[in-house]
Amino acid sequence: MGADFSTSGPRPGPYPACVTTPPRDPADAAPVPRRTRDGAVIVGPTVRARYLPGLLAGLPLLSAVLSPFAATGIQQLRFSRLRAGHDELLEQLLAPAWVQLVAGGLLLWSLFALWGLVPLLFTRRVVLLDEATGELVLRRGLRRAGTAQVADVEFAIGEAMRGGMAVIGLRTEGDGPQRQWLVPEVGWDAASFDGLRVLRAAAGLPPAPPRAVLIAQDREQHRLRTQRELADRLGMPWRAEYEHDGAAFQAEFDRVRRVLGGREEPREGDPRP
C-alpha cells in the first residue's frame, strides 16, 4: 500500500525544516591559522606546509625520471661485489633490472628529500603571536631573531598569492627608525595567510578578507585589464555589463572578430575592417 500524504492528522514522520538563512559571505569567514604546540599563532607557512607538496609530488616524479642513472650505479656496485666474491642475499635481490630501477628511484628520492629539507629548516622565517601575552617572536631558521609586542604593530600587510610577502611595521621608542619584519610566502596557503589576519585583528587593524576572496578579486581585476586591452585593440566599445559578465564580453568579442574577418555583417557602431 502507498503512504498516506493527506493534510489531515499528524505527519508520518519528522521532515527537515526549510533553511531560510542566506549563505554566509566568504569575506566573513573566521581565520583558521596554524598554531604551535603551545598555542601560538604562526604567521607564514611552516616547514611542513612547504615541504610536503614537493616531497609527495615533485620529488617522486624527478626521482622516477632519473632512476635509470641511479640503477646503473647500483648495477655497477653489484658487479663489483660479485667480482669480489660476494654472492649473498643483497646481490640476489638486486639482480632483476626492475629492482635496480625501484631501488635507484627510492635512493634518489631519499637524497633529494634530505637536500630539500635542510635549506627549508635554515632559511624559514615566520612570526609567532602569543595571543595571551601579546608577544611577537620573529623566527629565522632555528633561532629567535627578534621580539616585540602586538601593541607596537603599526601595520601588517601581505600578498595573498603564492610568492607573496608580508611586511610587519613596528614602532620604536623615541625617534629611532621603524622596524620592519618580512615574512616570505605568507600567501602559500589559506592557513599561512590566516595567521596574518589574526595578527591584524589582535593589533586593532582593519580586518583582512580571506585569501580565497583576495585571489578571486585579483583574478577578476586581471580579467578586466586583459579584456579592456583586447577591446582597445579591436576598437570595440566597452560596455558596463562587461565589468561583471565576462561571458558577455567574450561573445561580443568573438562576433566583432568575425565582422572584422568579413564572415559576418557589421552592426551599427561596430569597428570596420
Secondary structure, DSSP 8 states (H G I E B T S, - for coil): ------SSS--SS-------S----GGG------B-TT--EEES--HHHHHHHIIIIIHHHHHHHHHHHHHHHHHHHHHHHHHTT--SHHHHHT-SHHHHHHHHHHHHHHHHHHHHHHHHHHH-EEEEEETTTTEEEEEETTEEEEEEEGGGEEEEEE--STT-EEEEEE--STT---EEEEEETTTSSHHHHHHHHHHHHHTT------HHHHHHHHHHHHHHHHHHHHHHHHT----GGGGT-HHHHHHHHHHHHHHHTTSS---TT----
